[in-house]
Amino acid sequence: DGDTLLLERDPENPFDPNAIKVLDPTTRQHLGFVAKEIAVEIAAEMDGGMIANCTVSLAAGKGTILAITTSHE
């Protein structure tokens, strides 16, 4: 809990054009994806330059909850 992770758009994802990857900030290892229901809400804004960051607020296996914050450049 409390770890900061990177978010990166993945528009070429064959399953979801709104996909947003979750990455380890040190190794850039791909850890998973933001839930589709959330990604669809912020993908276009990220494509337009919005910066999205996240921290782990509850680590529970596959159900990890991320707190996402946004800002504009």
N, C-alpha and C positions, 0 to 999 in steps of 0.2 A: 504494500500500500504506500502511496505517496511518490512512487517513481514517475519521472517525467519521460514521456515517449514522444517520438516524432510521428507526424501524420504526413502522408505523401499521396497525391492523387495518382490513380492508376486508370486513366481513361481508355487504355487499350485492353482492359480486362474483358475477356470474351463472355463472362457471365453477367457483368454489371458495368455499364459505361459510367456510372457514378461512383465506382469503387474507390475507397480510400484505404491505403495500406497503413498499418501500425508498425513502426520500426524501432529497434533498439537504437538509442541516440549515439552509443559508442561504436558499435559494430555495424550498424545499419542492417542488422539481421531482420528479415521479415517475420513478424510475430503473429500477424493475423490481419483482419479487416475490421473497419468500423461497421456496425450493423447497417444493413441496407436502408432501414427506415430513417436513420440519422444521416447517412451519406447523401441520400437524395436531397436533403434539406440544405447541405452546405457545399456540395461538389461544385456547382456553378460559381459560387462566390469564391471558392479556392482557385478555380480556373481564372477568375478575374483579378487575382492578386491578394485575396484575403489570406492571412496567415492563421492557421489553426494549430494549437498545441493541445496536449492532453496529459493528464496525470491519472494514475491508477487510483481509484477511490475505493475499490473493493475487489480484491483478487480472489476469484472463486472458480478456478478451472476455466471451462469453456464460457462461463457466464461472467467474465471479468467486466467490471463497470469502469468506464473511463469518464472523467470530467473533462469536457472539451471547452476550451476558451478560444476566442477569435479576436483578431485585430486586423486593421488595414495598414498597408505599407505607407 
